[in-house]
Amino acid sequence: HMSAPDIDTSKPTKADAAKDPVLALYATMCRVGVPALSAIHKMTQEGVAQEKIALFKVAYGIEDDNSANKARKAKNTSFSPPTSSKRPSTAVMQKIHWTAVTEDDKLQDSVWTLTAGRDEGALDDSDLLELENVFAVKPTAGKRAPPDSTKKAKKQNITLIDPKRAYNVAIALAQFRDFESFHALVSAVVAQDSSRLNAEKLQNMTNLLPTTDELAIIKRHAAVEDKAEGLGTAERFFLAVSRVPRFALKLDGFLYSVNFQSQTEELRKSIDTLSRSCSQVVSSSQLGLMLRRILAVGNLINAGKRKARGITLASLLKTATKKGNDNKTLLDHVVASVMKQGDPDGIVNFMSSMPSVKDAKRIDLKDLRATLRGLEGGLTQIRNVVAEEETNNEGICSDEATAAFISKSSRFVVEAEASIKSIA
């Protein structure tokens, strides 16, 4: 029979709990990953003495509920991460790529802070050693790790956003490598430098702009350390963008102005095609003769009714598709068959007199109206940005870039307004 080891009841440790015959089982549960609170709950269920439970709580750094509630409800509560180890790890560990919650208002009364003060305290050296054995980065096969542990490691870039997103943005930004810096890139956008930025690159850039959440993260970092040194490629681009007020609107305006001519030309071309086809329809004598023949046949079938001098387009479609008593033969087929027997004017081939109709039938008036509304809306947005820029001129872009933006945009608005009015 082994006697229970003496435990310092004033300040027991995890090691003491592991040696105690009553507490050893529960200490082992914690060592394999069971939360200390769960182990305490099981001790209560199994009738372990309260003084033993109290020793276990002290050993694992568990506070009483009253103390925890007081700490949580205290004014100006600060949320600190739980302690990890009494000594820093000397091994290069594999990284966990998570997104940390940094705002106090989101942490308040959350699962992360309701148990603040109840964490298990610093890991023992033995726990840290086990973690290092499992999660330390293994040296490349065939190569020895550098013997000098004091040798300065290569400086890692600071990653503030999701690693996958940062990687994709960094790859896409390679198309702008001819710019000496991201500050130069955003300045070129503001100054509307079309000699270095075309429509394709501007469109690609709109897909790389930071989201509202990403901008908030970058601005929080900039408030502490307002410099790009040490940041990753995507973060440096986001930082440059964050320093330019209304950058997304300026980029949209630049892209709009670059595409404006091609869009208006396409719109004019479609409108001209519709106008030309309408003129050809109205002036086609062959079509007129064909319609009058159909009207004559319809009046003959409707004998007894007042003769019509003309019919609507909807009625024309109904008349042309009128079926005979065999429920197969259509009226327009009958008219065409009759006319082919003697058609010196080539009326049956009336479509040859309206060549533009074939192209016009592929044009949707709703699409044309939507395009025109889009042009008008984009122009209004540019006008508003210029007014805002003239009133509140701030940001890191040079006065030259801002002046170029105001000058070019103001001139463009006047020219574009006249062009749109001529179309409308």
Buried (B, 14 or more C-beta within 10 A) or exposed (E): EEEEEEBEEEEBBBEBBBBBEBBEBBBEBBBEEEBBBEBBEBBEEEEBEEEBBBBBBBBBBBBEEEEBEEEBEEEEBEBEEBEBBEEEBEBBEEEEEEEEEEEEEEBEEEEBBEBBBBBBBBBBEEBBEEBBEEBBEEEEEEEEEEEEEEEEEEEEBBBBBBBEEBBBBBEBBEEBEEBEEBBBBBBBBBBBBBEBBEBEBBEEBEEBBBEEEBBBBBBEBBEEEEEBEEBBBBBBBBBBBBBBBBBBBBBBBBBBBBBBEEBBEEBEEBBEBBEBBBEBBEEBEBBBBBBEBBBEBBBEEEEEEEEEEEBEEEEBEEBBEBEEEEEEEBBBEBBBEEBEEEBEEEBBEBEEBBEBBEBBEEBEEEEBEEBBEEBBEBBEBBBEBBEEBEEEBEBBBEEEBBBBBBEBBBEBBEEBEEBBEEEE
